[in-house]
């Protein structure tokens, strides 16, 4: 299997990874950290997907996709931190004034997990951020040690996966997800 990571400009490919089985479902669509909470709560059912479809046509697009040939198998949300709710977070600190980007969601489709695709996505997110002028990229993964993490809440990533991609621990946070503390990891892209 050869995995290629590319910008998420094709909505149908993004839908394969983020869309609900039922069109009327109110699933995340990876919008919760991307848009203000009021808008996030107002977008219901198909309007969520329509919003993401518009994002796929913007520059930069909302993230990157891992592709196995023509098959979308993974997703990573990537954007300037200033354009996300992390810019206003009281639990995840801002450690300096550098205009960093962040990756906050890494998702691999069932049937493709445990093949290293998340590692490829994390590296691809860094390349995408660098290509768009980011001096550094941050992530806020779970610091779970050897403990098992509920797959539903593993979207934030696992610390050791970011360490393998060259990210280093930059700060502790007061954020907890699925019972595990989150840490701020950073990779210099200059």
Number of C-alpha atoms within 10 A of each C-alpha: 7 8 18 17 24 17 20 23 21 13 19 14 20 24 16 16 18 20 22 17 10 10 13 13 13 17 19 14 16 21 20 15 18 20 14 13 12 8 12 15 12 10 15 14 15 16 14 24 25 12 13 21 19 13 17 19 14 11 10 17 20 24 25 27 30 28 20 16 11 9 12 21 26 28 32 28 25 30 24 22 22 14 15 20 14 19 14 13 11 11 13 19 18 17 9 7 6 11 14 22 27 27 25 22 21 26 24 22 14 9 8 13 13 9 11 12 25 24 16 16 28 29 17 23 28 25 18 23 24 17 11 14 15 21 16 20 27 24 28 27 28 25 21 18 11 7 8 8 18 10 10 9 13 17 19 20 26 21 22 17 15 23 15 12 16 15 23 19 17 15 15 16 16 11 19 15 15 14 13 15 16 26 24 23 21 22 21 15 15 8
